[in-house]
């Protein structure tokens, strides 16, 4: 049977298929209820391979190890069905990809899904899962390559076409193709007005261009498109807060933090990332955030030995440091040192390439200028978006200034300005670098004079 999103299944059960289609629709629209819809599909048809796999991938995308055993059970269930049936080619790809992802090989898993897309470029689930894995694994080049390859095969009238346009829009934005990104994002919204991801791609363009008035208008006037989302709605609210902050509306930022961004104190790593990076920005601006760090640091402390996703751990380190928990932050880095030296996974590579050194420099700022520059250039490897990673970019600039590495700070600011407009942070830090350099130069110039006077 085929589902309406072009998935080919080795089952014959329309009730199960209807549940599965609703789950895929929820995935496309970032809506809640995917797990119960998949349970409904599996209750109607226990031999539904793609339903088992999607349930497993839900655990993979949540990253933390707590979800791994359920995801492995889903994989085993899918493998058992495979042994007693003749699976479709895409079902084989889905199962193999889940197996690789659970072994920490997300990029290889994405490659396998894309082999399936060679034969079936309109298979939405293969596309969406590969795209999600590449986003998580820090492969923006792969995301754009993927959406550029498949998009020409999609008719705008296809049921999921709007969401595919939204994916392409975000890929373009992360590649710095802002004009085309906004064009595709608005096309996505025209095709699918509930495409929160497409809407969010346009927000990213506005963020990169510091068009905070446009961003505030777009998000506030589109609440219908994103307020029914799962926890993705917290992330869209986070974008709104970034625009408020750039506009200098600090009270609105704090209110939004309390009522929307952190209304639910979950330990989902994406929710934690929103909260941490916003508080860190506020703190960089000298805003008193009260005791808001405390609950984040408590979660970070409970997960100090978690080594599933470097992006998540680096945010946890910021929360721990904000509450003076240096030792726990060090133990997070130590756990990663062990994991990165013993397992050959994507995330071990990320740790060795950038994560370990970045974690260490956040805890103890004792590096030279060359290290700052190297880390700033390697940041995309930690995954997430440019806007999400900016909290670390900003922190590197602040730390370089604190270490009197003003050349390194200005070099990083220039690098940052290559991908985004010169925003308030840029202007503030450039001015700070100039003032501090002048002070140092004056002080150095005064020293020989003093020596002469003494002589
Ligand atoms: Fe975003």
Boltz pocket constraint, residues with backbone or C-beta under 6 A from the ligand:
constraints:
  - pocket:
      binder: B
      contacts: [[A, 200], [A, 204], [A, 235], [A, 239], [A, 385], [A, 387]]
      max_distance: 6.0
